[in-house]
């Protein structure tokens, strides 16, 4: 699995949002960066959710590694991708 790194040539740029999208939207919305005094602020993934998943494929694959049983559990109100 490859995480996007802008310093590496030949990678497709990701859509980055400055504001968190609605949890009911079809936008991934994974928080990439948390704002503080030394950076440019909050950043969220702007890629489209994958059908049947809560995130884009890249962030789903990354998050599932943190779950012991491989299942991502989300609070009610978070939309599942429709493709």
N, C-alpha and C positions, 0 to 999 in steps of 0.2 A: 504494500500500500504506500503510495507516495503522497506526502503532504506538500502543498504548494509552497515553494520558496522563491520569492521574487529575485533572489540573487543567482539562481540557477538558470542558465539559458535554455531555451527550448520548451519551457513549461507554459501551459495555457493559464492566463491570468484569471483569477477568481473575481466574481462580483463581490465587492465589499460595501457594506452599509454602515452608516454612522448612527442610525437609530434602529432599535430592536423592532423587527416586524411583528405584527399581531400573531399570537400563538395559533390562531385559527386560520392563518394564511397558508399558502402553498410554497412559502419561502423558508428555506432551511433555518436561518436565524441563529445558528450556533454561535456563541460568543467567542470570538477569536482573541480579542484583547480587551482587558479591563482598564478603563481610564484612570490615570493618576497624573501627578504633576510633571512627570518626565516623559510622557508620550502624547500621542495625538488624540487620545480619548477612546471611548468604546468602539469596537468594530465587530460587526456581525456578518456571517456568511449570507450572501445574497443569492445563492444558487437555488434552483427549484428542488423541492422534495421529490424523492423517488416514490413511485407507486407502492403503497403498502408500508412505507417507512416514515418515521418522524423527522428525518433529516435527509440531506443529500447523501449520495452513496459514500463519499469520502468520510464525512463525519460520522455516519452510521457505523462504518467499518472500524473507525478509530474508537468510538465509544463502547462498542460491543466487547472490545478487548478488556475493558475495565469491569465488566459484569461477570461474576463467577459462573453463572449459568448461560451467559451469552444473550440474555434477554434484557432489552432496554424498557424500563417502566417509566411512564410519564403520567403527570397529573391530568385529570379530566379537563377538557377544553383545548388540548393540544391536537391539532389536526394531523391526520395521517395523509401522506401524499396520494394524490389521485392520478399522477402520471402526467 
